[in-house]
Amino acid sequence: MTTGNTPGTRGQRRIGVIGAGIVGLATAQALQQRDPDAEVLVFDKEAAVAQHQTGRNSGVVHAGLYYPKGSLKAELCVEGVRRLRDYCQDRGIAYDACGKVVVALDDEEAVRLRGLFERAVGNGVPGVELLEPAAFQEIEPHAVGTLALHSPNTAIVDYAEVARHLAIDVEAAGGTLHLGAAVRGIRPVGADAGVRVLTDVGIAELDAVVNCAGLHADRVAQLAGDDAEPRIVPFRGEYYQLTPSARGLVNGLIYPVPDPRYPFLGVHLTKRIDGEVLIGPNAVLAMAREGYDWRTLRGGDLMDIARWPGMWRLARQHWRTGADEVLRSLSTRRFVEEARRYVPALTADDVIPSVAGVRAQAVDRDGSLVDDFRISWQGRVASVRNAPSPAATSSLAIGSYLAERVLTGVGR
Ligand SMILES: Cc1cc2nc3c(=O)[nH]c(=O)nc-3n(C[C@H](O)[C@H](O)[C@H](O)COP(=O)(O)OP(=O)(O)OC[C@H]3O[C@@H](n4cnc5c(N)ncnc54)[C@H](O)[C@@H]3O)c2cc1C
């Protein structure tokens, strides 16, 4: 890559996007759609797109059940589903609206489930209904519980495939994808005249930058002089998959009623678009930002976690749950026990270890897990500081939301 022209001299905007995950690529595409003259450059440190969260998740297109009214998640998830479904249809990407049941196991969970139903209706999620056991067992014959919320439009898709299509679109519209191009520095040019981005493959002079660096979003934001908080804390989610003979135990998606204290949805049973059925993910603290197993440790990442006061406050509040998650991670029997609460016919012989992903979860200084999507601005650099689930579902809506603000300067 060569040094670009000084921004603003040609009347054509040059905009950089850091991160070729689904959020970065959707943002790049939305920038091009809103300003076809803009030159869009995408940088990623990896040799291919979708190597981290985008390629390592449950593959669920969430319908928007869970998110508080007025939150960005509530707004962008419902819109994101519509855009994603249309995009997949247009590009011939497999998309299966297989439906989901969220199952309450006792009366206390049933009360929370009714609350979830009200919220889903309020969020405009289509088709949701509460079902008694006989009715939800017509959908999932092997599931047990006292009450279920059925969301018929919840779907499954391969987000890595969506990201690859977006990358093709970005290049077809004249954008450039710089892979193997880790961003090392971000400097303002003059008094609000532009931004200089230093990467492994060269320097780019840009009018604006969008940081969609996922597990490294806080570090990249700091390169631009943005606040140190919230910090990203990496939570690994491990999966098992059902053996072929056990796949018939699950037709679509079976979820627990979420614990309101956590942003994670709990271990669920998920049909994948390739026909596999996954069980997971749990949530254990990863020993590295990209620590996909217990063996992967990074001193710098561990120091970052240890030095962050928010992490200690979080640990003090939730150490018992954290310890349970570790035990579940180390024991197949315990992991399967969790899933057996919903599908009792499952046994440890029905599962084999499968993939793992690491969630980029932002944590505030006071130890609270940031729940909503969060975006911060430092001059001409916008940073997506928290984009956990359902950010893959919402990606096309997030991209459009960001593109509008970057191009009009709103939010700066
Ligand atoms: C276990 C798990 C299950 C999930 N399940 C679901 C689900 O079912 N449905 C759903 O909607 N969401 C789900 N999510 C969330 C979803 O995967 C993420 O919200 C989404 O993928 C975030 O996309 P992203 O582009 O922000 O991040 P990423 O996909 O992580 O992309 C960030 C990119 O930035 C690059 N990068 C980082 N630092 C630099 C740097 N310095 N220079 C250049 N490039 C850099 C990385 O290489 C990476 O490619 C799940 C996540 C996990 C981990």
The ligand as an SDF file (V2000), in Angstrom:
LIG
                    3D

 53 58  0  0  0  0  0  0  0  0999 V2000
  -19.2270  -18.0060   21.1610 C   0  0  0  0  0  0  0  0  0  0  0  0
  -19.9770  -16.9160   20.4700 C   0  0  0  0  0  0  0  0  0  0  0  0
  -21.3010  -17.1090   20.0440 C   0  0  0  0  0  0  0  0  0  0  0  0
  -21.9970  -16.0970   19.4170 C   0  0  0  0  0  0  0  0  0  0  0  0
  -23.2320  -16.3520   18.8800 N   0  0  0  0  0  0  0  0  0  0  0  0
  -23.8530  -15.3920   18.1620 C   0  0  0  0  0  0  0  0  0  0  0  0
  -25.0710  -15.6500   17.4900 C   0  0  0  0  0  0  0  0  0  0  0  0
  -25.5550  -16.7860   17.4860 O   0  0  0  0  0  0  0  0  0  0  0  0
  -25.6870  -14.6420   16.8340 N   0  0  0  0  0  0  0  0  0  0  0  0
  -25.1530  -13.3690   16.7930 C   0  0  0  0  0  0  0  0  0  0  0  0
  -25.7600  -12.4790   16.2090 O   0  0  0  0  0  0  0  0  0  0  0  0
  -23.9740  -13.0990   17.3800 N   0  0  0  0  0  0  0  0  0  0  0  0
  -23.3070  -14.0810   18.0350 C   0  0  0  0  0  0  0  0  0  0  0  0
  -22.0940  -13.8350   18.6030 N   0  0  0  0  0  0  0  0  0  0  0  0
  -21.5320  -12.4830   18.4970 C   0  0  0  0  0  0  0  0  0  0  0  0
  -20.9410  -12.2130   17.1190 C   0  0  0  0  0  0  0  0  0  0  0  0
  -20.1380  -13.2760   16.6830 O   0  0  0  0  0  0  0  0  0  0  0  0
  -20.1340  -10.9290   17.1920 C   0  0  0  0  0  0  0  0  0  0  0  0
  -20.9320   -9.9310   17.7850 O   0  0  0  0  0  0  0  0  0  0  0  0
  -19.7090  -10.4320   15.8090 C   0  0  0  0  0  0  0  0  0  0  0  0
  -19.1010  -11.4610   15.0810 O   0  0  0  0  0  0  0  0  0  0  0  0
  -18.7650   -9.2680   15.9820 C   0  0  0  0  0  0  0  0  0  0  0  0
  -18.2010   -8.9890   14.7260 O   0  0  0  0  0  0  0  0  0  0  0  0
  -16.9910   -7.9970   14.6130 P   0  0  0  0  0  0  0  0  0  0  0  0
  -16.7630   -7.7470   13.1840 O   0  0  0  0  0  0  0  0  0  0  0  0
  -17.2420   -6.8260   15.5160 O   0  0  0  0  0  0  0  0  0  0  0  0
  -15.7610   -8.7510   15.3090 O   0  0  0  0  0  0  0  0  0  0  0  0
  -14.7460   -9.8500   14.7330 P   0  0  0  0  0  0  0  0  0  0  0  0
  -15.4340  -10.8460   13.9070 O   0  0  0  0  0  0  0  0  0  0  0  0
  -14.0050  -10.3640   15.9240 O   0  0  0  0  0  0  0  0  0  0  0  0
  -13.7840   -9.0200   13.7960 O   0  0  0  0  0  0  0  0  0  0  0  0
  -12.8220   -8.1110   14.2940 C   0  0  0  0  0  0  0  0  0  0  0  0
  -11.6710   -8.1230   13.3110 C   0  0  0  0  0  0  0  0  0  0  0  0
  -10.7310   -7.1040   13.6810 O   0  0  0  0  0  0  0  0  0  0  0  0
   -9.4420   -7.5720   13.3470 C   0  0  0  0  0  0  0  0  0  0  0  0
   -8.4650   -6.8130   14.1230 N   0  0  0  0  0  0  0  0  0  0  0  0
   -8.3160   -6.7510   15.4580 C   0  0  0  0  0  0  0  0  0  0  0  0
   -7.3000   -5.9200   15.7770 N   0  0  0  0  0  0  0  0  0  0  0  0
   -6.8060   -5.4280   14.6350 C   0  0  0  0  0  0  0  0  0  0  0  0
   -5.7520   -4.5250   14.3170 C   0  0  0  0  0  0  0  0  0  0  0  0
   -4.9930   -3.9200   15.2560 N   0  0  0  0  0  0  0  0  0  0  0  0
   -5.4930   -4.2410   13.0110 N   0  0  0  0  0  0  0  0  0  0  0  0
   -6.2310   -4.8300   12.0220 C   0  0  0  0  0  0  0  0  0  0  0  0
   -7.2440   -5.7020   12.2710 N   0  0  0  0  0  0  0  0  0  0  0  0
   -7.5300   -5.9890   13.5590 C   0  0  0  0  0  0  0  0  0  0  0  0
   -9.4910   -9.0470   13.7140 C   0  0  0  0  0  0  0  0  0  0  0  0
   -8.4890   -9.7880   13.0570 O   0  0  0  0  0  0  0  0  0  0  0  0
  -10.9050   -9.4270   13.2910 C   0  0  0  0  0  0  0  0  0  0  0  0
  -10.9440   -9.9610   11.9840 O   0  0  0  0  0  0  0  0  0  0  0  0
  -21.3650  -14.8350   19.2260 C   0  0  0  0  0  0  0  0  0  0  0  0
  -20.0340  -14.6420   19.6200 C   0  0  0  0  0  0  0  0  0  0  0  0
  -19.3400  -15.6710   20.2030 C   0  0  0  0  0  0  0  0  0  0  0  0
  -17.8780  -15.4690   20.5440 C   0  0  0  0  0  0  0  0  0  0  0  0
  1  2  1  0
  2  3  1  0
  2 52  2  0
  3  4  2  0
  4  5  1  0
  4 50  1  0
  5  6  2  0
  6  7  1  0
  6 13  1  0
  7  8  2  0
  7  9  1  0
  9 10  1  0
 10 11  2  0
 10 12  1  0
 12 13  2  0
 13 14  1  0
 14 15  1  0
 14 50  1  0
 15 16  1  0
 16 17  1  0
 16 18  1  0
 18 19  1  0
 18 20  1  0
 20 21  1  0
 20 22  1  0
 22 23  1  0
 23 24  1  0
 24 25  2  0
 24 26  1  0
 24 27  1  0
 27 28  1  0
 28 29  2  0
 28 30  1  0
 28 31  1  0
 31 32  1  0
 32 33  1  0
 33 34  1  0
 33 48  1  0
 34 35  1  0
 35 36  1  0
 35 46  1  0
 36 37  1  0
 36 45  1  0
 37 38  2  0
 38 39  1  0
 39 40  1  0
 39 45  2  0
 40 41  1  0
 40 42  2  0
 42 43  1  0
 43 44  2  0
 44 45  1  0
 46 47  1  0
 46 48  1  0
 48 49  1  0
 50 51  2  0
 51 52  1  0
 52 53  1  0
M  END
$$$$
